[in-house]
Amino acid sequence: MLNQNTPKQNLQSISSAQASRRKMSKKIKILTTISVIIGLLLGYLVFAFVASRIIAESHCACDATCDGIFPFTTVERICDDGDDVPNRQRVQPVAKPIIYLYPKENINVSVKLGKPELITTSYPSYIDGWEILAHPDGTLTDLNSGRELYSLYWEGGNGDFGVTSDGFVVRGADAAEFLVEKLAILGLNARESEEFIIYWLPKLQGNEYNYIRFASMEEINDYMPLNVEPHPDTMIRILMLYKPLDEAIDVNEQELAPTPNRDGFTLVEWGGSELE
């Protein structure tokens, strides 16, 4: 069948088709431009998110949580022992503090650690404090479990102690003799001193030398306040800080406080920490 369209109609059809193609091409260009813009925005957001986390982590102290510039970029930085963290004392665990109680008569005693968030290990399990029946010979009864104990045990993290200009430099081979002498001055009895030495001597005697310092009562109380009811008449808290050395260093000999008298209800605590 012959095409009945006139030349004018054919031209109109061609023009209409070309206009449709131009409109389609324009739409495609617009959509392409929008896609490119969206892609660039997403790329920027991803870059900003990652950069914000990196910046937050680089300015974040060890074992802390820090907020980034943008939402959802909070980071928690956990440092290993080998992390090189300039101008900052590394986090140091405070090991094996154990607490003895010696009342003059059988009494119920409440013992609370002032910063329980620092506790990493405890026995009996520390849940809002320890409730204890204490006997004059040092025997303890956990009122929650009925179990008989001779001490309360805890360990903590986030110690912030360092080498100072005073202390002692002790050969590993002389560590036992040194501890026997100093622990007696600090107020431990024979049994407490033996338990201290049995735990810490293996960590000291294998070193060529050891830097040793006994933390002050102020340092110990600042790190872990101890709240006891009824309040002890005598409180002895010992925290040995030590650092293995390949060779001797010069320090001023630490002057220890006079040996305390164990008058009335007495609490004794000892522990230690290796300095990084």
KOLTITI-515184 format. One line per field, with one value per residue (C-alpha): x, y, z. Coordinates in steps of 0.5 Angstrom, whole numbers, plus 500, padded with zeros to 3 digits. Layout:
N
u <- c(X / ...);
v <- c(Y / ...);
w <- c(Z / ...);
***
This chain:
276
u <- c(500 / 503 / 505 / 499 / 503 / 505 / 512 / 510 / 507 / 514 / 518 / 514 / 514 / 522 / 522 / 518 / 522 / 529 / 526 / 524 / 531 / 534 / 529 / 531 / 539 / 538 / 534 / 540 / 545 / 541 / 541 / 548 / 550 / 546 / 549 / 556 / 554 / 551 / 557 / 562 / 557 / 558 / 565 / 566 / 562 / 566 / 572 / 570 / 567 / 574 / 578 / 574 / 575 / 583 / 583 / 579 / 584 / 590 / 588 / 585 / 589 / 590 / 584 / 579 / 573 / 573 / 568 / 570 / 568 / 562 / 556 / 557 / 565 / 566 / 572 / 575 / 583 / 586 / 593 / 598 / 604 / 608 / 604 / 609 / 605 / 610 / 609 / 604 / 605 / 603 / 597 / 600 / 596 / 596 / 597 / 595 / 593 / 590 / 587 / 588 / 583 / 585 / 580 / 580 / 574 / 569 / 566 / 562 / 566 / 564 / 570 / 569 / 574 / 573 / 574 / 570 / 571 / 578 / 577 / 579 / 579 / 577 / 576 / 571 / 567 / 566 / 559 / 558 / 563 / 565 / 561 / 565 / 565 / 573 / 576 / 582 / 586 / 585 / 580 / 575 / 568 / 564 / 557 / 554 / 557 / 559 / 566 / 572 / 578 / 584 / 584 / 580 / 584 / 583 / 587 / 586 / 588 / 590 / 595 / 599 / 606 / 613 / 620 / 622 / 629 / 628 / 628 / 632 / 636 / 637 / 641 / 636 / 640 / 639 / 632 / 630 / 634 / 632 / 624 / 625 / 628 / 624 / 617 / 619 / 620 / 613 / 610 / 608 / 609 / 612 / 607 / 605 / 612 / 613 / 606 / 609 / 616 / 613 / 609 / 614 / 621 / 620 / 619 / 625 / 630 / 631 / 633 / 640 / 638 / 631 / 629 / 624 / 620 / 614 / 608 / 606 / 600 / 597 / 599 / 595 / 589 / 589 / 589 / 584 / 581 / 579 / 573 / 572 / 566 / 568 / 574 / 581 / 585 / 591 / 591 / 598 / 598 / 604 / 604 / 611 / 613 / 619 / 622 / 627 / 634 / 640 / 644 / 644 / 642 / 643 / 637 / 636 / 635 / 628 / 626 / 621 / 616 / 617 / 615 / 607 / 605 / 599 / 594 / 587 / 583 / 588 / 588 / 594 / 594 / 600 / 600 / 605 / 606 / 611 / 613 / 613);
v <- c(500 / 507 / 512 / 517 / 522 / 529 / 531 / 536 / 531 / 527 / 533 / 534 / 526 / 527 / 533 / 530 / 524 / 528 / 532 / 526 / 524 / 531 / 530 / 523 / 525 / 531 / 527 / 522 / 527 / 530 / 523 / 522 / 528 / 527 / 520 / 523 / 528 / 523 / 518 / 524 / 526 / 518 / 518 / 525 / 522 / 515 / 519 / 524 / 518 / 514 / 521 / 523 / 516 / 516 / 523 / 521 / 515 / 519 / 524 / 519 / 516 / 509 / 505 / 511 / 512 / 519 / 522 / 524 / 530 / 527 / 522 / 515 / 516 / 514 / 510 / 506 / 506 / 499 / 499 / 493 / 493 / 494 / 501 / 507 / 512 / 518 / 523 / 518 / 512 / 506 / 503 / 498 / 492 / 492 / 485 / 481 / 486 / 482 / 484 / 481 / 483 / 483 / 485 / 485 / 481 / 477 / 483 / 484 / 488 / 491 / 493 / 497 / 499 / 506 / 505 / 498 / 500 / 499 / 492 / 486 / 480 / 479 / 473 / 472 / 476 / 483 / 485 / 492 / 490 / 485 / 483 / 479 / 476 / 477 / 474 / 476 / 470 / 473 / 468 / 471 / 468 / 471 / 472 / 471 / 464 / 462 / 460 / 461 / 465 / 468 / 474 / 478 / 478 / 483 / 486 / 492 / 496 / 503 / 504 / 510 / 510 / 511 / 511 / 517 / 520 / 515 / 508 / 502 / 498 / 491 / 485 / 480 / 475 / 479 / 480 / 475 / 479 / 486 / 484 / 480 / 487 / 492 / 488 / 488 / 495 / 497 / 493 / 486 / 480 / 473 / 470 / 476 / 477 / 470 / 470 / 477 / 474 / 467 / 471 / 477 / 473 / 469 / 476 / 479 / 474 / 473 / 480 / 483 / 489 / 491 / 498 / 498 / 503 / 503 / 507 / 512 / 512 / 518 / 514 / 508 / 511 / 516 / 510 / 505 / 508 / 503 / 504 / 500 / 499 / 499 / 503 / 500 / 503 / 501 / 501 / 498 / 499 / 496 / 497 / 495 / 498 / 495 / 495 / 490 / 493 / 490 / 495 / 499 / 506 / 512 / 513 / 516 / 511 / 511 / 513 / 509 / 511 / 508 / 501 / 502 / 499 / 494 / 498 / 495 / 493 / 492 / 492 / 490 / 490 / 488 / 488 / 490 / 493 / 492 / 499 / 499);
w <- c(500 / 498 / 503 / 503 / 508 / 504 / 504 / 510 / 514 / 513 / 515 / 521 / 523 / 523 / 527 / 532 / 533 / 533 / 539 / 542 / 542 / 544 / 550 / 552 / 551 / 556 / 561 / 560 / 561 / 567 / 570 / 569 / 572 / 578 / 579 / 579 / 584 / 589 / 588 / 589 / 596 / 598 / 597 / 601 / 606 / 607 / 606 / 612 / 616 / 616 / 617 / 623 / 626 / 624 / 627 / 633 / 635 / 634 / 639 / 644 / 650 / 651 / 654 / 653 / 648 / 644 / 640 / 632 / 629 / 625 / 628 / 629 / 629 / 636 / 637 / 643 / 643 / 647 / 647 / 648 / 652 / 646 / 644 / 643 / 647 / 648 / 654 / 658 / 663 / 660 / 663 / 668 / 672 / 680 / 681 / 687 / 693 / 698 / 705 / 712 / 717 / 725 / 729 / 737 / 737 / 732 / 728 / 722 / 717 / 711 / 706 / 699 / 694 / 692 / 685 / 683 / 675 / 676 / 678 / 673 / 678 / 685 / 690 / 693 / 687 / 689 / 688 / 691 / 697 / 701 / 707 / 712 / 719 / 722 / 727 / 732 / 729 / 722 / 719 / 715 / 713 / 707 / 710 / 703 / 701 / 708 / 706 / 710 / 708 / 710 / 706 / 700 / 694 / 688 / 682 / 678 / 672 / 670 / 674 / 673 / 677 / 674 / 676 / 680 / 683 / 689 / 690 / 691 / 686 / 688 / 684 / 683 / 687 / 693 / 692 / 697 / 703 / 701 / 701 / 708 / 711 / 708 / 709 / 716 / 716 / 713 / 718 / 715 / 720 / 718 / 715 / 711 / 709 / 707 / 702 / 699 / 698 / 695 / 690 / 688 / 688 / 682 / 678 / 681 / 682 / 675 / 673 / 673 / 677 / 679 / 681 / 687 / 690 / 695 / 693 / 699 / 702 / 699 / 692 / 694 / 697 / 690 / 686 / 690 / 696 / 701 / 705 / 711 / 717 / 722 / 721 / 723 / 728 / 724 / 717 / 713 / 705 / 701 / 694 / 691 / 684 / 680 / 674 / 671 / 669 / 665 / 669 / 675 / 675 / 680 / 685 / 692 / 697 / 699 / 706 / 709 / 714 / 721 / 722 / 724 / 731 / 730 / 735 / 736 / 729 / 724 / 716 / 712 / 705 / 700 / 692 / 687 / 680 / 674 / 671 / 664);
***
